[in-house]
């Protein structure tokens, strides 16, 4: 993929960039290594001051960077503004909480004595240069949720962003520089995917974090494993959205629409498989389909637009293949199932897809197993909670899950049995700085955000003093 801004609303290439050559890549690696040696000794108060300044600048830049994200990957501009605001919030949260999250940990006095020590504790120390390989779907948030805790822990970052969001990637480097972070603390590497291996194998790079596809995760994790380097992987998701008889069906259906089409349906944590108890299936399906059909598809730069284009032509083609395969094998499109027509204004050349609801899904269909990255929902009918849980777990992914019920016994059962990194009741999955984020199975490993996230790239150092 070329490093370029291509407007997905009309397919127009707006600007392109040359990839960094070996000499410039080496210079940036050396700068990062040098920056870490000094930055690691700074105090939390200094880091917090710099990160709060970055948050203030991001607030000032909100409209500009929102429109850049919309132009580069097609998210509705109102969603892009919300993404920028969320990033500033996360920066401030880590600035306020990092020192507490990384405070020395003291074992019980009896354990210290039993270890033959006069004193013992655990101190969290930064690892070094962390390579971040990030996707295009949340081009600001995916990076900030790594960068904010990493920088507050004393690490420095190298960003290899997706090739279709180069202007957002460059903005991030500029943001941290304007905030006053020392040179080399956060750098963007405009390089292609083939350059990742050499960078990750460089001894000056201590660890890596990746958010993206399962194949990309396998590749980076295998390289890092060969080099015995720490990684965090946040990969795909095919999150279940379970609706049981005690649920508020109207609220569950309305929330389901947002849960499915957030970010034009291109979100790992978007609900994708809607598993509904047979007693409320018809009522839910009717309201959910009505809500999906009512969404406005169009220019993402307009305030009234609900659904913009998919980020790439290949992404739309992949989605179409999954839908076509399902319909060919017997699924029914309750709405959508095709490209929209007559958008006008040059948008007919863009990579749009109509919000779609498919029913009658069977295991033979590709869509039953593969992640749908776009505004396409699959509906399942479950006879009881046992079948609902079995369907929810019948996926290679395990990022998050959503359950609608007022029954506390059902809630306890779902917390115990759903194979996912999160269980959200009577609402939709969302990330927050104070809560750990990540998955199980092929959705990856490790956690971002919260204290778990900031400690992923720290050396938990045992400090022991003899009696």
C-alpha positions as CSV (number, residue, x, y, z in Angstrom):
1,X,0.0,0.0,0.0
2,X,1.4,3.4,-0.9
3,X,1.9,6.0,1.9
4,X,-0.9,8.4,0.8
5,X,-4.0,10.2,1.7
6,X,-6.8,8.9,-0.5
7,X,-10.2,10.3,0.3
8,X,-12.5,7.2,0.6
9,X,-15.6,9.3,-0.1
10,X,-14.6,9.8,-3.7
11,X,-11.4,7.8,-4.3
12,X,-9.3,10.9,-4.9
13,X,-5.6,10.8,-4.0
14,X,-4.9,14.0,-2.2
15,X,-1.2,13.7,-1.2
16,X,1.5,11.0,-1.1
17,X,4.7,10.6,0.8
18,X,8.0,8.9,0.2
19,X,8.9,6.2,2.6
20,X,11.9,6.8,4.9
21,X,15.1,5.4,3.6
22,X,17.6,3.3,5.7
23,X,19.7,6.3,6.7
24,X,16.8,8.3,8.0
25,X,15.3,5.3,9.8
26,X,18.7,4.7,11.5
27,X,18.9,8.3,12.5
28,X,15.5,8.1,14.2
29,X,16.3,4.9,15.9
30,X,19.5,6.4,17.3
31,X,17.5,9.5,18.4
32,X,15.0,7.4,20.2
33,X,17.6,5.4,22.0
34,X,19.4,8.5,23.1
35,X,16.1,10.2,24.2
36,X,15.2,7.2,26.4
37,X,18.5,7.3,28.3
38,X,17.7,10.8,29.5
39,X,13.9,10.8,29.6
40,X,13.7,7.7,31.8
41,X,15.2,9.7,34.6
42,X,12.6,12.4,34.6
43,X,10.0,12.6,37.3
44,X,6.3,12.0,37.1
45,X,5.6,15.7,37.6
46,X,7.6,16.6,34.5
47,X,6.0,13.9,32.4
48,X,2.5,14.9,33.6
49,X,3.1,18.5,32.8
50,X,4.2,17.6,29.2
51,X,1.3,15.3,28.7
52,X,-1.3,17.8,30.0
53,X,0.1,20.3,27.6
54,X,-0.3,17.8,24.7
55,X,-4.0,17.4,25.8
56,X,-4.5,21.1,25.8
57,X,-3.0,21.4,22.3
58,X,-5.2,18.5,21.1
59,X,-8.3,20.3,22.3
60,X,-7.2,23.4,20.4
61,X,-6.6,21.4,17.3
62,X,-9.8,19.3,17.6
63,X,-11.6,20.6,14.5
64,X,-8.5,20.5,12.3
65,X,-7.4,17.0,13.2
66,X,-11.0,15.7,13.1
67,X,-11.4,16.8,9.5
68,X,-8.0,15.2,8.7
69,X,-9.2,11.9,10.1
70,X,-12.4,12.2,8.2
71,X,-10.6,12.9,4.9
72,X,-8.1,10.1,5.4
73,X,-10.3,7.2,6.5
74,X,-13.9,8.3,6.2
75,X,-15.3,8.4,9.7
76,X,-18.2,10.9,10.2
77,X,-16.7,14.2,11.3
78,X,-18.8,14.3,14.5
79,X,-17.3,10.9,15.4
80,X,-13.8,12.2,14.6
81,X,-14.3,15.2,17.0
82,X,-15.4,12.8,19.7
83,X,-12.3,10.7,19.1
84,X,-10.0,13.7,19.5
85,X,-11.8,14.6,22.8
86,X,-11.5,11.1,24.1
87,X,-7.7,11.2,23.4
88,X,-7.3,14.4,25.4
89,X,-9.3,12.9,28.3
90,X,-7.0,9.8,28.3
91,X,-3.9,11.9,28.4
92,X,-5.1,13.8,31.4
93,X,-6.2,10.6,33.1
94,X,-2.7,9.1,32.8
95,X,-1.1,12.4,33.8
96,X,-3.1,12.4,37.0
97,X,-2.8,8.7,37.8
98,X,0.5,7.3,36.5
99,X,2.5,7.9,39.6
100,X,-0.1,6.1,41.7
101,X,-0.4,3.2,39.3
102,X,3.4,2.7,39.2
103,X,4.0,3.3,42.9
104,X,6.4,0.9,44.7
105,X,4.7,-2.2,46.0
106,X,5.5,-3.4,49.5
107,X,4.8,-7.1,50.4
108,X,3.6,-7.9,53.9
109,X,6.2,-7.5,56.7
110,X,5.9,-11.2,57.5
111,X,6.8,-12.1,53.9
112,X,9.7,-9.7,53.9
113,X,11.1,-11.4,57.0
114,X,10.5,-14.8,55.5
115,X,12.5,-13.8,52.5
116,X,15.4,-13.0,54.7
117,X,15.3,-9.3,54.0
118,X,15.3,-6.2,56.2
119,X,13.3,-4.5,53.4
120,X,11.9,-5.6,50.0
121,X,9.7,-4.0,47.4
122,X,8.8,-4.0,43.7
123,X,9.6,-1.0,41.5
124,X,8.3,-0.4,38.0
125,X,10.9,0.8,35.6
126,X,10.5,1.6,31.9
127,X,11.7,-0.9,29.3
128,X,12.9,1.5,26.6
129,X,12.0,2.2,23.0
130,X,8.6,0.7,22.2
131,X,7.5,0.2,18.5
132,X,3.8,0.8,18.0
133,X,2.2,-0.7,14.8
134,X,-1.2,0.9,14.6
135,X,-4.3,0.7,12.3
136,X,-6.3,3.3,10.5
137,X,-9.7,2.8,12.0
138,X,-9.2,5.0,15.1
139,X,-6.0,6.7,13.8
140,X,-5.7,9.0,16.9
141,X,-7.2,7.0,19.7
142,X,-5.3,3.7,18.9
143,X,-2.0,5.6,19.2
144,X,-2.8,7.7,22.2
145,X,-4.0,4.8,24.3
146,X,-0.5,3.4,23.8
147,X,1.5,6.6,23.9
148,X,0.0,8.2,27.0
149,X,0.8,5.4,29.4
150,X,4.1,4.6,27.7
151,X,5.4,8.1,28.0
152,X,4.2,8.5,31.6
153,X,6.0,5.3,32.5
154,X,9.3,6.7,31.1
155,X,9.4,4.8,27.8
156,X,9.7,6.4,24.3
157,X,7.7,5.6,21.2
158,X,8.2,4.8,17.6
159,X,5.0,4.9,15.6
160,X,4.5,2.8,12.4
161,X,1.0,3.9,11.5
162,X,-1.2,2.6,8.7
163,X,-0.1,3.8,5.3
164,X,-3.5,5.4,4.5
165,X,-3.4,7.8,7.5
166,X,0.0,9.5,7.0
167,X,-1.2,13.0,7.9
168,X,-2.7,11.9,11.2
169,X,0.6,10.0,11.9
170,X,2.7,13.1,11.3
171,X,0.3,15.2,13.4
172,X,0.9,13.0,16.4
173,X,4.6,13.4,16.2
174,X,4.2,17.2,15.9
175,X,1.7,17.3,18.8
176,X,4.1,15.7,21.3
177,X,7.0,17.9,20.0
178,X,4.9,21.1,20.4
179,X,3.9,19.9,23.9
180,X,7.6,20.1,24.9
181,X,8.6,16.4,25.0
182,X,12.3,16.0,24.4
183,X,13.4,15.2,20.8
184,X,13.1,11.5,20.1
185,X,10.5,10.8,22.8
186,X,7.8,10.2,20.1
187,X,8.6,9.8,16.4
188,X,6.5,8.7,13.4
189,X,8.2,6.4,10.9
190,X,6.7,6.7,7.5
191,X,7.7,3.3,6.3
192,X,6.0,0.3,4.6
193,X,5.1,-2.9,6.4
194,X,8.2,-4.6,4.9
195,X,10.4,-2.3,7.1
196,X,8.9,-3.5,10.4
197,X,11.0,-6.6,10.8
198,X,14.3,-4.9,10.7
199,X,13.1,-2.2,13.1
200,X,11.7,-4.7,15.5
201,X,14.9,-6.8,15.4
202,X,17.1,-3.8,16.2
203,X,18.5,-4.2,19.7
204,X,17.6,-0.6,20.6
205,X,13.9,-1.5,20.3
206,X,12.8,-3.1,23.6
207,X,9.2,-4.1,22.8
208,X,6.2,-3.7,20.5
209,X,2.5,-3.2,20.6
210,X,0.2,-3.9,17.6
211,X,-3.5,-3.3,17.0
212,X,-4.6,-4.8,13.7
213,X,-5.5,-7.9,11.8
214,X,-4.7,-11.4,13.0
215,X,-2.2,-12.0,10.2
216,X,-0.4,-8.8,11.1
217,X,-0.3,-9.8,14.7
218,X,1.0,-13.3,13.9
219,X,3.8,-11.8,11.9
220,X,4.9,-9.2,14.4
221,X,4.5,-11.5,17.4
222,X,6.6,-14.2,15.7
223,X,9.5,-11.7,15.0
224,X,9.3,-10.4,18.5
225,X,9.3,-13.9,19.9
226,X,12.3,-14.8,17.9
227,X,14.1,-11.8,19.4
228,X,12.6,-12.5,22.9
229,X,10.9,-9.1,23.1
230,X,7.7,-8.2,24.9
231,X,4.6,-7.6,22.9
232,X,0.9,-6.6,23.4
233,X,-1.5,-7.7,20.7
234,X,-5.0,-6.3,20.1
235,X,-6.3,-8.1,17.0
236,X,-9.8,-8.8,15.5
237,X,-13.1,-9.2,17.1
238,X,-16.5,-10.7,16.3
239,X,-18.3,-9.5,19.5
240,X,-21.6,-11.1,20.4
241,X,-24.6,-8.9,21.5
242,X,-26.9,-11.2,23.5
243,X,-30.5,-10.1,24.1
244,X,-32.5,-12.1,26.7
245,X,-36.3,-11.9,27.5
246,X,-36.0,-9.5,30.5
247,X,-34.2,-6.9,28.4
248,X,-35.7,-3.5,27.5
249,X,-36.1,-4.4,23.9
250,X,-36.6,-0.9,22.6
251,X,-33.4,0.3,24.3
252,X,-31.5,-2.8,23.3
253,X,-32.4,-2.4,19.6
254,X,-31.6,1.3,19.5
255,X,-28.2,0.7,21.2
256,X,-27.6,-2.2,18.9
257,X,-27.6,0.1,15.9
258,X,-24.9,2.3,17.4
259,X,-23.0,-0.7,18.6
260,X,-22.9,-2.1,15.1
261,X,-22.2,1.0,12.9
262,X,-19.8,3.0,15.1
263,X,-16.9,4.1,13.0
264,X,-18.8,3.0,9.8
265,X,-18.9,-0.5,11.3
266,X,-15.1,-0.6,11.2
267,X,-14.3,-1.2,14.9
268,X,-12.8,-4.3,16.6
269,X,-15.2,-3.9,19.5
270,X,-18.3,-3.2,17.5
271,X,-21.0,-5.7,18.1
272,X,-21.3,-7.9,15.1
273,X,-23.3,-11.0,16.0
274,X,-26.7,-10.4,17.5
275,X,-27.9,-13.4,19.4
276,X,-31.5,-13.0,20.5
277,X,-33.7,-15.2,22.6
278,X,-36.6,-16.7,20.6
279,X,-39.2,-15.1,22.9
280,X,-38.1,-11.6,21.9
281,X,-36.4,-12.3,18.6
282,X,-39.2,-10.9,16.3
283,X,-39.7,-7.7,18.2
284,X,-35.9,-7.0,18.4
285,X,-35.3,-7.9,14.7
286,X,-38.0,-5.5,13.6
287,X,-36.8,-2.6,15.6
288,X,-33.2,-3.2,14.9
289,X,-33.7,-3.5,11.2
290,X,-35.8,-0.3,11.2
291,X,-33.0,1.5,12.9
292,X,-30.4,0.3,10.5
293,X,-32.5,1.1,7.5
294,X,-33.1,4.7,8.8
295,X,-29.3,5.6,8.9
296,X,-28.1,8.3,6.6
297,X,-25.3,7.2,4.3
298,X,-23.3,10.0,2.7
299,X,-20.5,12.5,2.8
300,X,-18.7,12.0,6.2
301,X,-17.8,15.7,6.3
302,X,-21.5,16.6,6.7
303,X,-22.9,16.8,10.2
304,X,-26.1,14.9,9.3
305,X,-24.2,11.8,8.0
306,X,-24.4,8.6,10.1
307,X,-22.4,6.3,7.9
308,X,-19.5,7.3,5.7
309,X,-17.5,5.2,3.3
310,X,-15.3,2.2,4.2
311,X,-11.7,3.2,4.5
312,X,-10.5,1.3,1.4
313,X,-11.9,-0.3,-1.8
314,X,-10.4,-3.6,-0.8
315,X,-12.2,-3.4,2.5
316,X,-15.5,-2.9,0.8
317,X,-14.8,-5.8,-1.6
318,X,-14.0,-8.1,1.4
319,X,-17.3,-7.1,3.0
320,X,-19.3,-7.7,-0.2
321,X,-17.7,-11.2,-0.5
322,X,-18.9,-12.2,3.0
323,X,-22.5,-10.9,2.4
324,X,-22.7,-12.5,-1.1
325,X,-21.5,-15.8,0.3
326,X,-24.1,-15.7,3.1
327,X,-27.0,-14.8,0.8
328,X,-25.9,-17.5,-1.7
329,X,-26.0,-20.1,1.1
330,X,-29.4,-19.1,2.2
331,X,-29.2,-16.0,4.5
332,X,-31.8,-13.3,4.1
333,X,-31.0,-9.6,3.9
334,X,-33.6,-7.9,6.0
335,X,-32.2,-4.6,4.8
336,X,-29.2,-3.5,2.7
337,X,-27.0,-6.0,1.1
338,X,-25.7,-3.8,-1.7
339,X,-23.9,-0.6,-2.5
340,X,-26.0,2.6,-2.1
341,X,-27.1,4.3,-5.3
342,X,-27.5,7.9,-6.3
343,X,-25.5,9.6,-3.6
344,X,-24.4,12.3,-6.0
345,X,-21.8,14.9,-5.5
346,X,-19.0,12.6,-6.7
347,X,-19.7,10.2,-3.9
348,X,-20.8,7.4,-6.2
349,X,-17.0,6.8,-6.8
350,X,-16.5,6.4,-3.0
351,X,-16.3,3.1,-1.1
352,X,-19.8,3.1,0.5
353,X,-21.9,0.2,1.6
354,X,-25.5,0.2,2.8
355,X,-26.2,-0.8,6.4
356,X,-27.2,-4.4,6.3
357,X,-28.9,-7.0,8.6
358,X,-28.7,-10.7,7.7
359,X,-30.8,-13.4,9.2
360,X,-30.7,-17.2,8.8
361,X,-26.9,-17.5,9.4
362,X,-25.5,-21.0,9.4
363,X,-22.0,-22.4,10.3
364,X,-21.3,-23.1,6.6
365,X,-21.3,-19.4,5.8
366,X,-18.0,-17.6,5.9
367,X,-19.6,-14.7,7.8
368,X,-20.3,-17.0,10.7
369,X,-16.5,-17.3,11.4
370,X,-14.9,-14.2,9.8
371,X,-14.9,-10.7,11.1
372,X,-17.2,-8.3,9.3
373,X,-15.4,-4.9,9.1
374,X,-18.3,-2.7,8.0
375,X,-22.0,-1.9,8.6
376,X,-23.2,-5.5,8.4
377,X,-25.0,-7.3,11.3
378,X,-25.8,-11.0,11.6
379,X,-28.9,-12.1,13.5
380,X,-29.2,-15.4,15.4
381,X,-32.2,-16.9,17.2
382,X,-31.4,-18.7,20.5
383,X,-33.8,-21.1,22.3
384,X,-32.3,-20.4,25.7
385,X,-29.3,-19.0,27.6
386,X,-27.3,-22.1,27.1
387,X,-27.7,-21.8,23.3
388,X,-27.0,-18.1,23.4
389,X,-23.7,-18.6,25.3
390,X,-22.7,-21.4,23.0
391,X,-23.3,-19.2,19.9
392,X,-21.5,-16.3,21.6
393,X,-18.4,-18.5,22.1
394,X,-18.6,-20.1,18.7
395,X,-15.9,-17.8,17.2
396,X,-12.1,-17.8,17.1
397,X,-12.2,-14.3,18.6
398,X,-12.8,-13.1,22.1
399,X,-12.4,-9.4,22.4
400,X,-15.6,-8.2,24.2
401,X,-19.2,-9.1,24.6
402,X,-22.6,-7.4,25.3
403,X,-25.5,-8.9,27.2
404,X,-29.0,-7.4,27.8
405,X,-30.8,-8.9,30.8
406,X,-32.2,-7.8,34.1
407,X,-31.7,-11.2,35.6
408,X,-28.7,-11.3,38.0
409,X,-28.3,-15.1,37.7
410,X,-28.0,-14.7,33.9
411,X,-25.4,-11.9,34.5
412,X,-23.3,-14.2,36.8
413,X,-23.5,-17.0,34.2
414,X,-22.3,-14.7,31.4
415,X,-19.4,-13.3,33.4
416,X,-18.4,-16.9,34.2
417,X,-18.8,-18.5,30.8
418,X,-18.4,-15.9,28.0
419,X,-15.0,-16.2,26.4
420,X,-14.0,-12.5,26.0
421,X,-11.9,-9.8,27.5
422,X,-15.0,-7.9,28.6
423,X,-18.7,-8.4,29.4
424,X,-20.9,-5.3,29.1
425,X,-24.4,-5.5,30.5
426,X,-27.3,-3.4,29.2
427,X,-25.1,-1.2,27.1
428,X,-22.4,-1.3,24.4
429,X,-18.7,-2.0,24.7
430,X,-16.6,1.0,25.1
431,X,-13.0,1.7,26.2
432,X,-12.1,4.0,29.1
433,X,-8.7,4.9,30.5
434,X,-9.5,3.4,33.9
435,X,-10.6,0.0,32.6
436,X,-8.3,-2.7,31.0
437,X,-8.8,-3.4,27.3
438,X,-7.9,-6.5,25.4
439,X,-9.0,-9.9,24.4
440,X,-8.5,-13.7,24.5
441,X,-8.2,-16.4,21.9
442,X,-7.3,-14.9,18.5
443,X,-8.2,-11.4,19.6
444,X,-4.7,-11.2,21.1
445,X,-3.1,-10.9,24.5
446,X,-2.0,-8.3,27.0
447,X,-3.9,-5.3,28.0
448,X,-4.1,-1.6,27.2
449,X,-5.4,1.2,29.4
450,X,-5.7,1.3,33.2
451,X,-2.9,0.2,35.5
452,X,-2.7,-3.1,33.6
453,X,-1.8,-1.2,30.4
454,X,0.8,1.1,31.8
455,X,2.6,-1.8,33.5
456,X,2.8,-3.9,30.3
457,X,5.9,-2.1,29.2
458,X,7.6,-1.8,32.6
459,X,10.2,-4.0,34.3
460,X,8.7,-5.1,37.6
461,X,12.0,-5.0,39.5
462,X,12.4,-6.8,42.8
463,X,14.4,-4.8,45.2
464,X,15.8,-6.8,48.3
465,X,17.9,-5.6,51.2
466,X,19.7,-8.1,53.5
467,X,18.8,-8.3,57.1
